């Protein structure tokens, strides 16, 4: 009998907890911003939310380009490029005009559209706010080591293909500021100065958006750049180092 009474008490407590949780969700969910809800559409004009990264990992093709259009992002669609396990069928490249102001040096790289969408948010919501806070200037250009490259991870002859092989990754080498300064991952990451704090801020902010973010803290192969990628697996599994 004592066992049955205890079981009934546990059942009642579980019922009360379930009802309480349901009431809390009914109250809280309508009050959450859309960017925190996984079932609402992605909006590139909205701040980064709890669900933004998962939405970026799931978009593709025409739906992604429509998002860029809605946000007034100037770009050109690239012809499909496929060979063996490399290439892309949703490539874009930045164009003049629109609401983006940052240049990419030495030239605008080809980008899979989901990566481009993530970079739009990263530039606006992470990079420039961090530069203004830490360095008192704005970023005008991003230096990079490239995006598309038909190769396996770390350039090996066997093993998994890199996200660079699908134009879903970008290696960021540094930043050029409105006051003429240049911030370098290789030179400034470990300096314990505002430049280093800025680089760590943009790395940490990227982790809120991209499937994989690798920095000099990860290994020697990334000592001079930040690797940002939008792997499709990012909806379920993410890496930030």
Phi and psi in degrees as GROMACS dihedral restraints (atoms count N, CA, C in turn):
[ dihedral_restraints ]
;  ai    aj    ak    al  type     phi  dphi    fc
    3     4     5     6     1   -60.4    20    10
    4     5     6     7     1   -39.0    20    10
    6     7     8     9     1   -63.9    20    10
    7     8     9    10     1   -42.2    20    10
    9    10    11    12     1   -65.7    20    10
   10    11    12    13     1   -39.4    20    10
   12    13    14    15     1   -63.6    20    10
   13    14    15    16     1   -42.4    20    10
   15    16    17    18     1   -63.4    20    10
   16    17    18    19     1   -38.9    20    10
   18    19    20    21     1   -65.4    20    10
   19    20    21    22     1   -39.8    20    10
   21    22    23    24     1   -65.1    20    10
   22    23    24    25     1   -39.5    20    10
   24    25    26    27     1   -62.1    20    10
   25    26    27    28     1   -44.4    20    10
   27    28    29    30     1   -62.7    20    10
   28    29    30    31     1   -40.1    20    10
   30    31    32    33     1   -63.5    20    10
   31    32    33    34     1   -41.4    20    10
   33    34    35    36     1   -65.6    20    10
   34    35    36    37     1   -42.2    20    10
   36    37    38    39     1   -63.2    20    10
   37    38    39    40     1   -41.0    20    10
   39    40    41    42     1   -63.5    20    10
   40    41    42    43     1   -39.9    20    10
   42    43    44    45     1   -64.4    20    10
   43    44    45    46     1   -44.4    20    10
   45    46    47    48     1   -63.0    20    10
   46    47    48    49     1   -42.7    20    10
   48    49    50    51     1   -63.5    20    10
   49    50    51    52     1   -40.3    20    10
   51    52    53    54     1   -64.8    20    10
   52    53    54    55     1   -43.6    20    10
   54    55    56    57     1   -64.4    20    10
   55    56    57    58     1   -41.5    20    10
   57    58    59    60     1   -62.2    20    10
   58    59    60    61     1   -45.3    20    10
   60    61    62    63     1   -62.7    20    10
   61    62    63    64     1   -41.9    20    10
   63    64    65    66     1   -61.3    20    10
   64    65    66    67     1   -43.8    20    10
   66    67    68    69     1   -64.3    20    10
   67    68    69    70     1   -39.3    20    10
   69    70    71    72     1   -63.1    20    10
   70    71    72    73     1   -42.9    20    10
   72    73    74    75     1   -65.4    20    10
   73    74    75    76     1   -42.7    20    10
   75    76    77    78     1   -60.1    20    10
   76    77    78    79     1   -36.3    20    10
   78    79    80    81     1   -76.2    20    10
   79    80    81    82     1   -42.8    20    10
   81    82    83    84     1   -82.2    20    10
   82    83    84    85     1   -41.4    20    10
   84    85    86    87     1   -57.5    20    10
   85    86    87    88     1   -46.0    20    10
   87    88    89    90     1   -63.0    20    10
   88    89    90    91     1   -17.7    20    10
   90    91    92    93     1   -94.7    20    10
   91    92    93    94     1    -5.8    20    10
   93    94    95    96     1   -78.2    20    10
   94    95    96    97     1   144.8    20    10
   96    97    98    99     1   -68.1    20    10
   97    98    99   100     1   153.3    20    10
   99   100   101   102     1   -56.6    20    10
  100   101   102   103     1   -33.2    20    10
  102   103   104   105     1   -69.0    20    10
  103   104   105   106     1   -11.3    20    10
  105   106   107   108     1   -94.3    20    10
  106   107   108   109     1    -6.2    20    10
  108   109   110   111     1  -106.3    20    10
  109   110   111   112     1   122.4    20    10
  111   112   113   114     1   -66.8    20    10
  112   113   114   115     1   -19.7    20    10
  114   115   116   117     1   -94.6    20    10
  115   116   117   118     1    -3.1    20    10
  117   118   119   120     1   -87.9    20    10
  118   119   120   121     1   154.9    20    10
  120   121   122   123     1   -65.3    20    10
  121   122   123   124     1   149.1    20    10
  123   124   125   126     1   -70.4    20    10
  124   125   126   127     1   137.4    20    10
  126   127   128   129     1  -129.2    20    10
  127   128   129   130     1   114.0    20    10
  129   130   131   132     1   -73.8    20    10
  130   131   132   133     1    -6.7    20    10
  132   133   134   135     1   -92.5    20    10
  133   134   135   136     1    -7.3    20    10
  135   136   137   138     1   -90.2    20    10
  136   137   138   139     1   158.2    20    10
  138   139   140   141     1   -63.7    20    10
  139   140   141   142     1   166.8    20    10
  141   142   143   144     1   -71.3    20    10
  142   143   144   145     1   131.2    20    10
  144   145   146   147     1  -120.7    20    10
  145   146   147   148     1  -178.6    20    10
  147   148   149   150     1   -63.4    20    10
  148   149   150   151     1   -27.6    20    10
  150   151   152   153     1  -101.6    20    10
  151   152   153   154     1    -0.6    20    10
  153   154   155   156     1   -61.8    20    10
  154   155   156   157     1   -46.2    20    10
  156   157   158   159     1   -61.0    20    10
  157   158   159   160     1   -43.6    20    10
  159   160   161   162     1   -63.5    20    10
  160   161   162   163     1   -37.5    20    10
  162   163   164   165     1   -66.1    20    10
  163   164   165   166     1   -41.8    20    10
  165   166   167   168     1   -60.0    20    10
  166   167   168   169     1   -40.4    20    10
  168   169   170   171     1   -67.9    20    10
  169   170   171   172     1   -20.5    20    10
  171   172   173   174     1   -98.2    20    10
  172   173   174   175     1   -18.2    20    10
  174   175   176   177     1   -76.8    20    10
  175   176   177   178     1   156.8    20    10
  177   178   179   180     1  -161.7    20    10
  178   179   180   181     1   160.2    20    10
  180   181   182   183     1    51.0    20    10
  181   182   183   184     1  -133.2    20    10
  183   184   185   186     1   -57.8    20    10
  184   185   186   187     1   -37.3    20    10
  186   187   188   189     1   -63.4    20    10
  187   188   189   190     1   -36.5    20    10
  189   190   191   192     1   -68.6    20    10
  190   191   192   193     1   -44.9    20    10
  192   193   194   195     1   -64.4    20    10
  193   194   195   196     1   -33.6    20    10
  195   196   197   198     1   -63.5    20    10
  196   197   198   199     1   -37.5    20    10
  198   199   200   201     1   -63.6    20    10
  199   200   201   202     1   -41.8    20    10
  201   202   203   204     1   -62.6    20    10
  202   203   204   205     1   -41.0    20    10
  204   205   206   207     1   -62.2    20    10
  205   206   207   208     1   -45.1    20    10
  207   208   209   210     1   -63.0    20    10
  208   209   210   211     1   -31.2    20    10
  210   211   212   213     1   -89.2    20    10
  211   212   213   214     1     5.2    20    10
  213   214   215   216     1    58.5    20    10
  214   215   216   217     1    45.8    20    10
  216   217   218   219     1   -96.7    20    10
  217   218   219   220     1   122.3    20    10
  219   220   221   222     1   -81.8    20    10
  220   221   222   223     1   126.7    20    10
  222   223   224   225     1  -155.7    20    10
  223   224   225   226     1   166.8    20    10
  225   226   227   228     1  -120.1    20    10
  226   227   228   229     1   137.1    20    10
  228   229   230   231     1   -75.7    20    10
  229   230   231   232     1   140.4    20    10
  231   232   233   234     1   -99.8    20    10
  232   233   234   235     1   149.2    20    10
  234   235   236   237     1   -61.3    20    10
  235   236   237   238     1   149.5    20    10
  237   238   239   240     1   -58.1    20    10
  238   239   240   241     1   140.2    20    10
  240   241   242   243     1  -132.8    20    10
  241   242   243   244     1   110.5    20    10
  243   244   245   246     1  -136.6    20    10
  244   245   246   247     1   130.3    20    10
  246   247   248   249     1  -156.2    20    10
  247   248   249   250     1   129.1    20    10
  249   250   251   252     1    51.5    20    10
  250   251   252   253     1  -124.6    20    10
  252   253   254   255     1   -97.7    20    10
  253   254   255   256     1    14.7    20    10
  255   256   257   258     1  -112.9    20    10
  256   257   258   259     1   167.5    20    10
  258   259   260   261     1   109.7    20    10
  259   260   261   262     1  -180.0    20    10
  261   262   263   264     1  -150.1    20    10
  262   263   264   265     1   154.9    20    10
  264   265   266   267     1  -125.9    20    10
  265   266   267   268     1    11.3    20    10
  267   268   269   270     1  -137.5    20    10
  268   269   270   271     1    36.1    20    10
  270   271   272   273     1   -78.7    20    10
  271   272   273   274     1   144.3    20    10
  273   274   275   276     1  -136.3    20    10
  274   275   276   277     1   163.6    20    10
  276   277   278   279     1  -141.6    20    10
  277   278   279   280     1   141.5    20    10
  279   280   281   282     1   -61.1    20    10
  280   281   282   283     1   145.1    20    10
  282   283   284   285     1  -126.8    20    10
  283   284   285   286     1   167.1    20    10
  285   286   287   288     1   -70.8    20    10
  286   287   288   289     1   149.4    20    10
  288   289   290   291     1    97.6    20    10
  289   290   291   292     1  -169.6    20    10
  291   292   293   294     1    72.4    20    10
  292   293   294   295     1  -165.5    20    10
  294   295   296   297     1   -95.6    20    10
  295   296   297   298     1    -5.4    20    10
  297   298   299   300     1   -82.7    20    10
  298   299   300   301     1   138.5    20    10
  300   301   302   303     1  -115.1    20    10
  301   302   303   304     1   -14.3    20    10
  303   304   305   306     1   -81.8    20    10
  304   305   306   307     1   139.8    20    10
  306   307   308   309     1   -94.4    20    10
  307   308   309   310     1   158.4    20    10
  309   310   311   312     1  -116.7    20    10
  310   311   312   313     1   129.3    20    10
  312   313   314   315     1  -120.7    20    10
  313   314   315   316     1   138.0    20    10
  315   316   317   318     1   -79.4    20    10
  316   317   318   319     1   -17.5    20    10
  318   319   320   321     1  -158.9    20    10
  319   320   321   322     1   161.0    20    10
  321   322   323   324     1   -64.2    20    10
  322   323   324   325     1   128.2    20    10
  324   325   326   327     1   -89.1    20    10
  325   326   327   328     1   155.3    20    10
  327   328   329   330     1   -69.2    20    10
  328   329   330   331     1   137.4    20    10
  330   331   332   333     1  -135.2    20    10
  331   332   333   334     1   135.4    20    10
  333   334   335   336     1   -61.2    20    10
  334   335   336   337     1   139.9    20    10
  336   337   338   339     1   -55.6    20    10
  337   338   339   340     1   -41.7    20    10
  339   340   341   342     1   -60.5    20    10
  340   341   342   343     1   -35.6    20    10
  342   343   344   345     1   -66.2    20    10
  343   344   345   346     1   -41.6    20    10
  345   346   347   348     1   -60.3    20    10
  346   347   348   349     1   -42.7    20    10
  348   349   350   351     1   -62.0    20    10
  349   350   351   352     1   -41.4    20    10
  351   352   353   354     1   -64.0    20    10
  352   353   354   355     1   -38.0    20    10
  354   355   356   357     1   -66.7    20    10
  355   356   357   358     1   -34.9    20    10
  357   358   359   360     1   -56.6    20    10
  358   359   360   361     1   -47.8    20    10
  360   361   362   363     1   -68.4    20    10
  361   362   363   364     1   -40.7    20    10
  363   364   365   366     1   -62.1    20    10
  364   365   366   367     1   -45.2    20    10
  366   367   368   369     1   -59.0    20    10
  367   368   369   370     1   -48.6    20    10
  369   370   371   372     1   -78.1    20    10
  370   371   372   373     1   -43.0    20    10
  372   373   374   375     1   -92.5    20    10
  373   374   375   376     1   -18.5    20    10
  375   376   377   378     1  -121.4    20    10
  376   377   378   379     1   -57.8    20    10
  378   379   380   381     1   -64.7    20    10
  379   380   381   382     1   -55.5    20    10
  381   382   383   384     1   -70.1    20    10
  382   383   384   385     1   -39.0    20    10
  384   385   386   387     1   -59.2    20    10
  385   386   387   388     1   -39.2    20    10
  387   388   389   390     1   -66.9    20    10
  388   389   390   391     1   -39.6    20    10
  390   391   392   393     1   -65.1    20    10
  391   392   393   394     1   -42.2    20    10
  393   394   395   396     1   -66.3    20    10
  394   395   396   397     1   -38.6    20    10
  396   397   398   399     1   -72.4    20    10
  397   398   399   400     1   -46.7    20    10
  399   400   401   402     1   -86.4    20    10
  400   401   402   403     1   -32.3    20    10
  402   403   404   405     1  -121.6    20    10
  403   404   405   406     1    -6.9    20    10
  405   406   407   408     1    66.3    20    10
  406   407   408   409     1    28.4    20    10
  408   409   410   411     1  -150.2    20    10
  409   410   411   412     1   170.6    20    10
  411   412   413   414     1  -105.6    20    10
  412   413   414   415     1   153.3    20    10
  414   415   416   417     1   -82.1    20    10
  415   416   417   418     1   132.4    20    10
  417   418   419   420     1  -111.3    20    10
  418   419   420   421     1   -18.4    20    10
  420   421   422   423     1  -154.7    20    10
  421   422   423   424     1   152.0    20    10
  423   424   425   426     1  -116.5    20    10
  424   425   426   427     1   122.1    20    10
  426   427   428   429     1   -84.5    20    10
  427   428   429   430     1   137.6    20    10
  429   430   431   432     1  -142.3    20    10
  430   431   432   433     1   162.5    20    10
  432   433   434   435     1  -103.5    20    10
  433   434   435   436     1     8.7    20    10
  435   436   437   438     1   116.3    20    10
  436   437   438   439     1   166.6    20    10
  438   439   440   441     1  -122.0    20    10
  439   440   441   442     1   -76.1    20    10
  441   442   443   444     1   -74.6    20    10
  442   443   444   445     1   129.4    20    10
  444   445   446   447     1  -157.5    20    10
  445   446   447   448     1   120.3    20    10
  447   448   449   450     1   -76.5    20    10
  448   449   450   451     1    87.4    20    10
  450   451   452   453     1  -153.5    20    10
  451   452   453   454     1   163.0    20    10
  453   454   455   456     1   -85.9    20    10
  454   455   456   457     1   171.6    20    10
  456   457   458   459     1   -58.8    20    10
  457   458   459   460     1   133.7    20    10
  459   460   461   462     1    60.7    20    10
  460   461   462   463     1    18.6    20    10
  462   463   464   465     1    71.2    20    10
  463   464   465   466     1    16.9    20    10
  465   466   467   468     1   -71.8    20    10
  466   467   468   469     1   161.4    20    10
  468   469   470   471     1   -84.6    20    10
  469   470   471   472     1   -15.4    20    10
  471   472   473   474     1  -135.2    20    10
  472   473   474   475     1   169.5    20    10
  474   475   476   477     1   104.7    20    10
  475   476   477   478     1  -171.2    20    10
  477   478   479   480     1   -67.5    20    10
  478   479   480   481     1   146.8    20    10
  480   481   482   483     1   -74.8    20    10
  481   482   483   484     1   141.8    20    10
  483   484   485   486     1   -70.1    20    10
  484   485   486   487     1   153.9    20    10
  486   487   488   489     1   -66.9    20    10
  487   488   489   490     1   -18.0    20    10
  489   490   491   492     1   -62.2    20    10
  490   491   492   493     1   -28.4    20    10
  492   493   494   495     1   -68.8    20    10
  493   494   495   496     1   -10.6    20    10
  495   496   497   498     1  -121.4    20    10
  496   497   498   499     1    12.8    20    10
  498   499   500   501     1    59.4    20    10
  499   500   501   502     1    26.3    20    10
  501   502   503   504     1  -101.4    20    10
  502   503   504   505     1    15.4    20    10
  504   505   506   507     1  -139.2    20    10
  505   506   507   508     1   148.5    20    10
  507   508   509   510     1  -135.5    20    10
  508   509   510   511     1   135.7    20    10
  510   511   512   513     1  -103.0    20    10
  511   512   513   514     1   112.8    20    10
  513   514   515   516     1   -94.6    20    10
  514   515   516   517     1   121.0    20    10
  516   517   518   519     1   -93.8    20    10
  517   518   519   520     1   -27.0    20    10
  519   520   521   522     1   175.2    20    10
  520   521   522   523     1  -171.3    20    10
  522   523   524   525     1  -140.4    20    10
  523   524   525   526     1   144.1    20    10
  525   526   527   528     1  -109.5    20    10
  526   527   528   529     1   132.0    20    10
  528   529   530   531     1  -101.6    20    10
  529   530   531   532     1   162.6    20    10
  531   532   533   534     1   -65.2    20    10
  532   533   534   535     1   -20.6    20    10
  534   535   536   537     1   -95.8    20    10
  535   536   537   538     1     9.9    20    10
  537   538   539   540     1    96.8    20    10
  538   539   540   541     1   -13.6    20    10
  540   541   542   543     1   -69.5    20    10
  541   542   543   544     1   153.7    20    10
  543   544   545   546     1  -124.4    20    10
  544   545   546   547     1   128.2    20    10
  546   547   548   549     1  -102.8    20    10
  547   548   549   550     1   126.9    20    10
  549   550   551   552     1  -117.2    20    10
  550   551   552   553     1   130.7    20    10
  552   553   554   555     1   -60.6    20    10
  553   554   555   556     1   -44.8    20    10
  555   556   557   558     1   -61.9    20    10
  556   557   558   559     1   -41.5    20    10
  558   559   560   561     1   -87.2    20    10
  559   560   561   562     1   -36.4    20    10
  561   562   563   564     1  -105.6    20    10
  562   563   564   565     1    -7.7    20    10
  564   565   566   567     1   -58.8    20    10
  565   566   567   568     1   -40.2    20    10
  567   568   569   570     1  -104.9    20    10
  568   569   570   571     1    14.9    20    10
  570   571   572   573     1   -82.5    20    10
  571   572   573   574     1    -8.4    20    10
  573   574   575   576     1    56.3    20    10
  574   575   576   577     1    39.1    20    10
  576   577   578   579     1  -126.7    20    10
  577   578   579   580     1   174.8    20    10
  579   580   581   582     1   -54.8    20    10
  580   581   582   583     1   -33.3    20    10
  582   583   584   585     1   -62.0    20    10
  583   584   585   586     1   -40.6    20    10
  585   586   587   588     1   -67.8    20    10
  586   587   588   589     1   -42.3    20    10
  588   589   590   591     1   -60.4    20    10
  589   590   591   592     1   -40.6    20    10
  591   592   593   594     1   -60.3    20    10
  592   593   594   595     1   -47.8    20    10
  594   595   596   597     1   -61.9    20    10
  595   596   597   598     1   -39.7    20    10
  597   598   599   600     1   -67.7    20    10
  598   599   600   601     1   -35.5    20    10
  600   601   602   603     1   -62.7    20    10
  601   602   603   604     1   -45.5    20    10
  603   604   605   606     1   -71.4    20    10
  604   605   606   607     1   -30.7    20    10
  606   607   608   609     1   -64.6    20    10
  607   608   609   610     1   -49.2    20    10
  609   610   611   612     1   -63.5    20    10
  610   611   612   613     1   -39.0    20    10
  612   613   614   615     1   -66.8    20    10
  613   614   615   616     1   -35.5    20    10
  615   616   617   618     1   -62.7    20    10
  616   617   618   619     1   -31.0    20    10
  618   619   620   621     1   -65.0    20    10
  619   620   621   622     1   -17.8    20    10
  621   622   623   624     1   -82.4    20    10
  622   623   624   625     1    -6.0    20    10
  624   625   626   627     1  -124.4    20    10
  625   626   627   628     1   -41.2    20    10
  627   628   629   630     1  -101.0    20    10
  628   629   630   631     1   156.3    20    10
  630   631   632   633     1   -67.5    20    10
  631   632   633   634     1   -40.3    20    10
  633   634   635   636     1  -134.1    20    10
  634   635   636   637     1   130.5    20    10
  636   637   638   639     1  -131.5    20    10
  637   638   639   640     1   118.7    20    10
  639   640   641   642     1  -124.0    20    10
  640   641   642   643     1   137.8    20    10
  642   643   644   645     1  -131.9    20    10
  643   644   645   646     1  -177.1    20    10
  645   646   647   648     1   -58.0    20    10
  646   647   648   649     1   -20.7    20    10
  648   649   650   651     1   -68.7    20    10
  649   650   651   652     1   -16.3    20    10
  651   652   653   654     1   -82.0    20    10
  652   653   654   655     1   -59.8    20    10
  654   655   656   657     1  -163.3    20    10
  655   656   657   658     1   175.3    20    10
  657   658   659   660     1   -65.0    20    10
  658   659   660   661     1   -26.9    20    10
  660   661   662   663     1   -65.4    20    10
  661   662   663   664     1   -19.2    20    10
  663   664   665   666     1  -112.6    20    10
  664   665   666   667     1    26.0    20    10
  666   667   668   669     1   -66.7    20    10
  667   668   669   670     1   -21.6    20    10
  669   670   671   672     1  -119.9    20    10
  670   671   672   673     1    12.8    20    10
  672   673   674   675     1  -161.2    20    10
  673   674   675   676     1   164.3    20    10
  675   676   677   678     1  -103.2    20    10
  676   677   678   679     1   123.3    20    10
  678   679   680   681     1   -93.5    20    10
  679   680   681   682     1   120.3    20    10
  681   682   683   684     1  -117.3    20    10
  682   683   684   685     1   125.4    20    10
  684   685   686   687     1  -138.6    20    10
  685   686   687   688     1   155.7    20    10
  687   688   689   690     1  -118.0    20    10
  688   689   690   691     1    60.6    20    10
  690   691   692   693     1   -61.2    20    10
  691   692   693   694     1   144.4    20    10
  693   694   695   696     1   -62.8    20    10
  694   695   696   697     1   -26.5    20    10
  696   697   698   699     1   -67.9    20    10
  697   698   699   700     1   -10.3    20    10
  699   700   701   702     1   -61.6    20    10
  700   701   702   703     1   -17.8    20    10
  702   703   704   705     1   -66.4    20    10
  703   704   705   706     1   -22.4    20    10
  705   706   707   708     1  -117.9    20    10
  706   707   708   709     1   -30.4    20    10
  708   709   710   711     1  -139.3    20    10
  709   710   711   712     1   127.2    20    10
  711   712   713   714     1  -130.4    20    10
  712   713   714   715     1   152.2    20    10
  714   715   716   717     1  -131.1    20    10
  715   716   717   718     1   132.3    20    10
  717   718   719   720     1  -139.4    20    10
  718   719   720   721     1   110.8    20    10
